[in-house]
Each structure stands twice: as structure tokens, then as C-alpha cells.
Amino acid sequence: MLTERQRMILTAIVDDYIRSAEPVGSRSISKRGDVGYSPATIRNEMADLEELGFLEQPHTSAGRIPSHKGYRYYVDHMSPFNLLTPEELVTLKTSFAEKLNAIEEVVQHAGTILSQMTNYTSILLGPEVFHTSLRHFELIPLNENTAVAIVVTNTGQVENKTVTIPAGVSVSEMEKVVNLLNRKLTGVPIYKLKSALHNEIGQEMQRHINHFEGLMNMLSEVLDSDGTDSQRLFLSGTTNMLTQPEFRDVDKVKSILDLLEETPTLLKMMTSASTGSGIQVRIGMENDHEAFSSCSLITATYAIEGQAVGTIGILGPTRMEYARVMLILDVLSKDLTKLLSRGH
């Protein structure tokens, strides 16, 4: 347990480092009006905080920077502050006043607002990812060469796509495929359909269905385009990472940008983040991926009729404006919940 003085000094160091991105010294902390201790006293406390693992000293005789443990303590013990200007609050409150045509459009709009207001990267999951599953699949031939694939979800959403029928495939074979898919995949979450197609029923199709390879390619194309993964995962401001001073290292930022292109990995991270209530903060290695070890991910869920249906998140450096980002996510997630509940 930290003393009140240690807590005050640690908070001041984190605040200064967030603003400057430079190691913080005892003299600069002593000049703050809210601290009131001498440089010598602050140096002693900084040494103790470093020994306890809350601070790190990147270079000899340099100031200190927060460790991941220090950031975690800061986030867990920070006081709620209203760090938004009246103009920013108006922007958030009125951002969804215009009528948008689809949930996807609303979520994309939210992502753009988040990245613009924070100058970090926003990651959002549309509601379909968590709670929409397959109710029915249909394949209707239009002629010898084309058919319409129809995916109906448990929420009543209907997606359709015109596909090319593989050469030699008969109507009876297509009926077998449709029956197999409806028997095996009904109730499977939308975002898991493609993996279930290959992992759970691929072998059975190979045993019982002629022209297996062509049909599998056609079905994969359908499940790619019905909004399963990438169309439900929205990113905005990915290049904002390049503006952060700690990411001047090309290799470090490249690994982050590469990971942002891995939809399954991001889905797993965001789905995991959605299990908690309220604002969730994951710092450094708490993100369970080495590429994000120098990043923090802050997330909030939004709901329809009291049930969480999606997640909005901000990814930035561990030197993040935590209080401000948490407040923005809190306001925006509540606005999304109100908007979607009205239209549900």
C-alpha cells in the first residue's frame, strides 16, 4: 500500500509523462503547485517507488517513467475528472443526432469520432459479432450457372449474394449442401460460421458431396461477404500510432500495424474485453499479445435492452490520457446504447 505522499508523487509523475513523453525529474515535480515537497524528499520517494516497481529509470541520472505497474495503480486509483471541454461534450452528444441508415454506419461513425477526439486508434465491434447467429441458409438456383445464397440470422436480418455455381454441380447436390449446413450450423454465431464450415463439417462434405472443393470455395466466398468478420470490426485512425513519440522505432510500430490487420486476433481481444462491465483498461502485457506490450487498450460495451451487444475501444501507447479517454468512451458508449435501443 502506498502512502498518501507516494500516491501524490506517482500521480504527478504519470500526469507529467503523459503530457511530455520525457522522463520526469524531482525538480519538475517539486514545482507543481499540487505537490508541495522539496526535490530531495521527492527523490527519496521516487527511489522507493522504483524499488516497489511503480517507476522505471530508462537512463542513469535521468528522470523516471511509469512502469506498467505504475500505470495500473494510476488507473485504479484516479479520481474522476471532467476533462472534456463544453464543445467536445456537445460534439459527443450531437454526433448521432442525424438519422443513420444502418447499425454498421452508426458504429463506423463512432469510430471516426473516437480517433479524431483522442488521436489514438479506435477499434469497434458491431453488435452482430456477439449475439447474431445463423437461423437459416438457402441456396436458390437462378439458372445453370448462378444462384442466390441467402443467410437469415436469429435477429431477422437477411443477407444475400449472387454466386457462381461450380461446374458440374447439380440441384440435388446443392440441396444436400443446404440441408447439411442448416443441420450443423444453425445457432452458430455469425463470426464463427467460416471456421465452423472448414473445421466441423468440411470432412463430412468431402465424404458425401461431389465437387467438394468447388462448393467449399463458393461457401467460403458467401461467408466472407455476409458481414462475418471484417465488416463487423471497424478501425479508425490506425496511422495515429505513427504520431506517438514512443513509436519512432519502425519495427515496433510495424508489428502493431501488422496486428491491427489480423481480424481474428482483434476479434479475440475485443470479445474478451467485452466480458466485463463498465470501462475496462488493459495495460501492456495485460493485452496478451507481445506486439501490444507497449500499448494500452481501453474498452466499453454498449447495449440493447440491457444486454451488451458490442464493444468500442481505444488503442494507444501506455503513456495514454487515461482519464480523458475513459470519459469519452463512457459518454459515447451510453449514447450508442440510447441510439440503438431506440431503433431496436
N, C-alpha and C positions, 0 to 999 in steps of 0.2 A: 504494500500500500504506500503510495507516495504521500509526502507531507503536502500541506497546502502551498508552501513556498515552491516545492519541486513541481507541483502541478501547474502553478502560475508560470514558472520559468519554462517548463516544457511547452505549454500552450503558446507562449510568446515566441519561442524558437520555431515551432511549426508554422505559426502565422507568418513570421518574417521569411522563412524559407519558401513558403508557398508564393509569396509576393516576389521574392528576389531570385530564386533558384541558385543562390550563392550560400556557402557555409556561413553560419551565424556565429558571431563572436560575443563575448561577455559585455564588451563596451557598448555595442549597439543595443543589447537588451537593457542595459542599465539606463540608457537614455529614454526608454519608453516611459511615458507618464503613468502607466498602469502597473509597473513592476516595483520600483522604489527601493531596490537593493543595490549595493555597491558592486563594481566589477569583480572585486575579489570574492565576495560572497557568491556571486553568480557563477564564477569559475569553479568554485568548490562544488556547488550544486550540479553544475554541468558534468564535472568529473564523476560524481556519484550517479547521475542519470546515465552516463555512458557505461559505467560499471554494471548498472542494473539492466542494460540492454535497450534503453529507450532512445539513446543517441549514438551516433557514429561520428568518427573523426576521419574524413577522407584523406587528409594530408597532415603530416606533422606540423605543429604550430598553427594549423588552420582552425577555423571555427568548426562547429558541429552541425550535423544534419540529422533529421529524424530517421530512426530505423523503422522497419515495418511494425515492430512492437510499439514504437513511439506514436506512429500514425494511428494504430489500433486504439491505444489509450486515448488519444486526442478525440477520435471519432466517438468512442463510447462515453466520454465524459464532457463533450462540448455542450455549451448552453445554446438553446435555440435563439437564433438571431434573425431578424428580418433584414436580409442583405440585398433585397431587391428594391430598385427604385420604383416610385409610383408608375413611371412609364413602362417599366418591364412587367409589372403586375397587370397593367392594362393590356399589354401585348399578349400575355398568357390567357387572361380571362376572355379576351375577344377573339382569340386565334381560331376558335371553331364556330364563331357566330354565323359564318356563311354556310349554306347548306352544301354538304359534300355528298357525292353520289354513292360511295361505297366505303365499307369499313377500311379497305386497303388504302383508299385515298386519305381517310382520316389519320391512319397510322403513319403514312408517309409524311403527311403534313406535320404531325407531332415530332417526327424525327428531324425534320428540317429546322423547326423552331428550336429544338434542344441543341443541335450542333451550332446553330447561329448564336444562341444566347450564352453558351458555355465555352465555345471554341475548342470543344473536345469532340470525340466521335460518339454518335448515338447509335444504339442497336435496339431494335424493337421487334417483338414478335406479335403478329396478328392473332386474333382470337382463335382462328381455325386450328392453329398448331396444337393447342391443348385439348380442346373439347369437341372438335368435329371429327366424326368417324364415318366410315362408309356404310350407307344404308343399302344401296343397290347399284349394281353395274349393269349396263346394257350395251350391246353392240348391234347396231341396226344397219344391214347392207343397203346401200343406195343403188349400186349396180355391181358388176363383176369385179370392179377394181377398187371401189371406195365404200367406206362405211362411216357411220357416226358413232363415236364412243361417248356414252353418257354416264357421268358419275353423279349419283344423288347422295347427299350427306344426311346425317341424322338431324341436322337443323333445317332441312328442306332446301338447301342450296343445290342448284343443278349446274354442272359444268359439262360442256360438250365440245368435242373436237372431231373434225373430219380427218380420217386416217386412210392410208393406202393398205388395202388387203394384200398380204403376201401372195405371191403367185402360187396357184395350186390349192389354196385353202378353200374348202367347201363350206357351205352354210351350216351343215351338220357339225363340222369341226368348230366353227365359231360358237355354236350353241353349247358344245361341250366346254369350251373355254369359259363362257359366261356363267354356266352352271357351277363350274369349279371355283371360279373367283367369288361368286356370291356365297357359296358354301363355306369357303375358307377365310374370306376377307371381310365379311360383314361384321361391323363392330370394331374393326381395326382403325386406330387413329389415322387421319389423312396423311400426316407426315411420315408414317411408318409403312405406307402401302407399298412403296417401291422395294424397300428392303424385304418386306414380307413376301412379295412376289418372287424374289430371287431365292430367299433363304428357306421359306416354308412350303411353297407349292411348286417351285421350279422342277424338282425331281419328279413329282407326280405328273406334271405336264409332260415332261420328257418321256415318261413311260406310256402315257395314254393318248397323247395328242400328236398327230402328224404335223410336219412343218413347224416343229417346236421352236427352232431358233428364230424364224421369221416372226412368229406370233409373239415371242418374248420381246423382241425388239420393238414391235408395234405397241405392246402394252407398256413397255418402259417409256416410250415416247408420250403415251397418253398420261401416265402418272407424273412425268416430268412437267407436263404443261397444265395440269389441272390445279396448280397452286399449292403443291405439296410442301416444298421446302423453300426454295429461294424466293418465291413470290410471297411467302408469309414472313420472311425475315428481311427486315429493312435496315439499311445502313445509311447514315448521312454524315458527312464531314470526316471521311476516313483520312484524307490528306492533312487534317488538322494536327495529326501526330507529328508531321514534319516541322511544325512551327514551335514545338516544345524544345527548350534548350537541352534537356537530358537525352533527347533522341537525335543528337547530331551524328551519333555513331550509325553509319549507313546499315551495317549488318544487323544492329539491334532493331532499328525501325523496320527493316525489310522483313525480319521474322514476324513482327507484329502485323504488318500489312498482309503478309502471306497467310497468317492465321485468320485474318478477317475475311479472307476469300474461301475459307473452309466451312461451308454451310453446316455440315453435320456436327463439327466441333462447337461452333457457335450455338447451334440448337441445343446441344447437350448442356453447355454452360448456362444459357438463358433459361432452359427448362428447370435446371437445378436451382437457379436463383429464384424461381417463381414459387418454390415450396414454402417460403416464409411469408409472414405478413408484414406490412409496413415497408419501410425503407431498409434495404439490405446493402451492406458495404463489404466488399471483398478486397483485401489489400495484398498486393504482391503474390506470393505463392499460395495464398488462400484461393486463388483462381484455378488452382490445379493444372496449370499449364505453364511450362518454362518460358514460353515466348511472352507471357503476360506477367512475369515475375517482377517487372519494374512498373507495372500498371495497377490501377485500382478500377474496379467495376462497381458502380452504384446502380441499384435497380429498384423498381417499384412495380407492383402489379396494378392492373385496372380490372374492373369487374362489370358484370351484367347481372342485375337482380341479386346482388350479394355474393355471386360466385366469381372468383378470379378467372379471367379468360385470356389474359395476355400480359406481357411484361415490357416495360420501357427501361432502357438502361443507358448509362453514360460510361464510356471507357476513356481514361486519361492517365497521365503519369501519377505515381504515388504522391507526388507533390501537387495535389489537386485541391481546388477550393471546395472542400467537403461540405461545409455548411451551406454555401450558396447552391451547389449542385443538388444537395438533398432537398432544399426548399423548393427549387424549380421542379424536381421530379415529384415532390409531394403535391404541389399545385396542379401540375399537368396530369398526373395520374387520376386525381379527383375530377378534373374537367373531362377527361376521356370517359371516366365511369359515368358521369352525368349524361354526356352526349350519347353514348352507346345505349344506356338504359332507356333514354327517351325514344330511341329509334328501334328498340328491340321488340 
